[in-house]
Amino acid sequence: MPNPQQPEIRRSERTSVTNEPAPEATDPKKTRAKGHAHGTDKGNRGGGEGGGTPPDQQPPHPD
């Protein structure tokens, strides 16, 4: 494994052994299309009323 502190790799992005770019410079993952969103993005599911407890499951409260 090459030492990341070597100036040949840090400055020119080329290794001292070959003329090819370092593997980090030709990373194919950066050109890949984005996938689906994560988290709270629901897409086209729409909004509507929020959560809460359904009326038939609410405890009785004194009036």
Sequence and secondary structure as in RCSB ss.txt:
>XXXX:A:sequence
MPNPQQPEIRRSERTSVTNEPAPEATDPKKTRAKGHAHGTDKGNRGGGEGGGTPPDQQPPHPD
>XXXX:A:secstr
   TT HHHHHHSB SS SSB GGGG GGGGS      TT  TTS   S     GGGS     
